[in-house]
Each structure stands twice: as C-alpha cells, then as structure tokens.
Amino acid sequence: MDEVKIELAELLGTDIDEVYETSGKTGEGVLELLQAVVEKVPSPNTHDTTQTFRGLVFDFQYSNHRGVIVYVRVVNGIIKKGATLKFGASKKTFLALEVGVFMPDEKPTDSLGEGEIGYIVTGVKEPGVAGVGDTVMPTNGTGVPLSGYMKPSPVVWASVYPESQDDFLLLKQALLRLQLSDSSLSFEEETSGSLGRGFRCGFLGMLHLEIITERLHREFDLELVITLPSITYFVELTNGVVETVYSPHKFPEYGKIKNVQEPWAEVTLITPNVYVGTVMQMLYEHEAESKETETFGDDRTKIVIEMPLRELMRGFFDKVKSITSGYASISYEFINTRPADVCRLDILVAEEIVPAFTRVVSRRRVDEEAIEMVDQLHKVMPRQMFVSKIQAVALGRIISSKTIQAFRKDVTAKLYGGDITRKMKLLEKQKKGKKKMKSRGKVNIPHEVFLKMMRGGEK
C-alpha cells in the first residue's frame, strides 16, 4: 500500500499525506475522503438571483418518456421548474419539466442555484440538440454562452454494415437512438456493391468507435460488419485544389498528389520497467517519435511519444498490451497535422478494383501490406469457373499477385483408348471455352469473404 501511495504522489506531484486510502468494498476511508472534499473544495459564496441563469452541460442521457435529461453545473443565477430555456449552441428551446439534484439518485427540487450540480428534464427527443460543454440559458435572457465550447469533430471514420440487409432499418434506428445521448456520433448512409447498404460513421477516436459498436451489439442485438477504420487526410492535388479525404477508396491516385497532411497524436504510455526495451523497439515500427521518458516509483516508467494517428489505429493498442502482458496503460490526445508519406493501395480481383479492400498505407510498408493482403484474400477466395488473378497495385505498379486456378472438368473421362488426338481436341475446346469465359465473365465475391478479410483473413 505504501508503495502505491508513493507512486501516486510522485505521478501527481502531490504530498504523500494527501493520498487517501479508501475502499469501495468495505467503506474504509470513505468518511475521511468526504470530509477532505468539504474542506478543500470551496462552496459557492452567493446565490445571486439577479444574474442571468447559465448552466454548463457536463453530461446527458436519454429517456423514452422524458426525452433528453441534461446534467448541469449552475455557473450563474437560479433556475426553477417550468422555466423556458435554450441551448446556447443549437438554439433549441425547451421547457424545464423537472429540475433536481443527485442524492445519489435523482431527487426533484424546487430550484437549482449558483454552484449547485443537478439535472434538468428537457422533454426534447431530437438527436444532436444537446452537447457536452454547451450552455443552458433562458430564452429571453441577455447573457452569452460560456466560452470554450467547440462542436466535436470526427477524427476516425469507419463504415458499419449489418450482416443481414434485413437489419438495415434496425441499424438506422439504433444509430439515431445512440445519437440522442451522444451528439459527437455522426453518420451518413452509403451503399457498397459488395456489402449492401450501411452507414459511414464518424468517431472521436478508437475508444469511441469500440464503445459505439459494442453498444450496437449489446443493446440492439445487431451483428455488424465494421470496415477498417480510416482517418481524415488533407490532400493537395497537383492542380492546387485541396481535398478532405475520409475514405480510402476516395484517396487520389498516384501522380495526382502534390502533398498530404495527416493528424498526429501525443501518446502517453505507463509500463513496468522490464518491458521498456521491447516497447521502444515496437515504437520504431509505428513511426513514433519518443519525446520524454520518466521513471517513478520502484517499477514504473512513463514514455511520452508522438506518432501518426494512422499508425495508432494499426493494431498499436493490441501490440502494447501483448508485449507488456496487459500491464501497460495508454492515453492519447490529438495535437496537429503534419506531412504524410502515404499512398493508396488497391486490391484488384480479375483486373477490377474492389473498393472495400482499398487502404491508405505508409510508403515504407506498402510492399509488406500488399503481400499480406493478397495472401489473405487468396486463402479465403473461392475458385471460379475461369482463371482469375488477385493483384495489389500501388504507386502505379503491381506489387503482389497470385492466381486462383479455375474449376476444371475432366472432359476426357468418357474416352477410353483410341487416338490421342481425340483427347487433344477436347482439351483444346475446353481451353478456348475458358478463355472466352475469362474475357466476358465477372467474379462475384461472396459476402463471407468480406467478413473474413475485415476480421483479419481467418479461414
């Protein structure tokens, strides 16, 4: 216990006497912690009712019967049940159907005053109205919204498709329902020739993506196909036009690009000292730049790095957890955009591009990625009636290629004995038929192949 207290004190830069020992299971130390909160956190000095009411929204939830319920911290003024209010960002007006505090369950009260934390039942049942960081204020007041609010912008993009197209409407309803309680989720309908109808969704990060997809599975019992996550690129073309690209298959072709900008993230790793050497070796593979290393306690090291967001999504979390046996902790935040040395990698089946397999990859890893994808697809792709090729194309050249042999009927099985020329004629006729079929035929990729490729190409 003393070792943990020392680590926390060093990590947070505080005195060891200010680290309290508490247990949520036994209740030990809880009373002392609450007393410390009362002593150290100043209470509001006034309840000035002359000021215009302003409440900071720090969270919200959705109820089928009561609509959106916002959790607010009252910064100025006082609010009572029945008041007409509005959201500072969305300008949506509503009636305060109920106000109250948490004790710890919701307890209705007559009013909320300056410095208090509570909830307001809005009755609003429209998505995208409430947002964390927004300001709740009277419709006829003269006050201005609290400063600092920014509308959340998606950073990571992924397409979400139902495994069965019969669930498309259910998926749409589920996304709308989640958007009521999470205004940072954005989505738009899209159609894929291979996966059917689905939605292109924008997320704040990888954790946000995992939370949303897990909620869709657990709360709505949906079986989904999630495409490989991609990020937003800012591409300047050779003609001077700047495009914002959030989907790999819309990334410009080789030869049309002047430069590319991509987002970077600052990542903080805390790991036991024994794994530091292995972690540092892995950082090179993900184009990371080490900025700071700090050792605290007896067996903990903090590593601060900067790396492309693209590499953060390339299995970085899983690799860190694997090489540290699950003992490492990771946090990250976005910092800026920087020049990117990336290119578009297309997968062709029978000389036709399959958009669902297109990726944007680092140029230094393009050969490795191309060979890996072609090998995976070759393992799961069923044979056709004619010979077909799987090719990986990037930087204007074919990097990797494999051939899927055609089904072939034994046309000479019915022959017995006789002149060899009879067999040769039948084989030649079959050969011409396969050649004709190849020139006119089209490869239909089964739905199961896309599922296996999205999940890593397992058999």
Secondary structure by P-SEA (a helix, b strand, c coil): caaaaaaaaaaaccccccbbbbbcccccaaaaaaaaaaacccccccccccccbbbbbccccccccccbbbbbbbcccccccbbbbbbccccccccccccccccccccccccccccccccccccccccccccccbbbbbcccccccccccccccccbbbbbbbccccaaaaaaaaaaaaaaccccbbbbbbbbcccccccbbbbccaaaaaaaaaaaaaccccccccccbbbbbbccccccbbbbbcccccccccccccbbbbbbbbbbbbbcccaaaaaaaaaaaaccccccccccccbbbbbbbbbbccccccaaaaaaaaaacccbbbbbbbccccccbbbbbbbbcccccccccbbbbbccaaaaaaaaaaaaaaacccccccbbbbbbbcccccccbbbbbccccccccccccccaaaaaaaaaaaaaaaaaaaacbbbbbcaaaaaaaaacccc
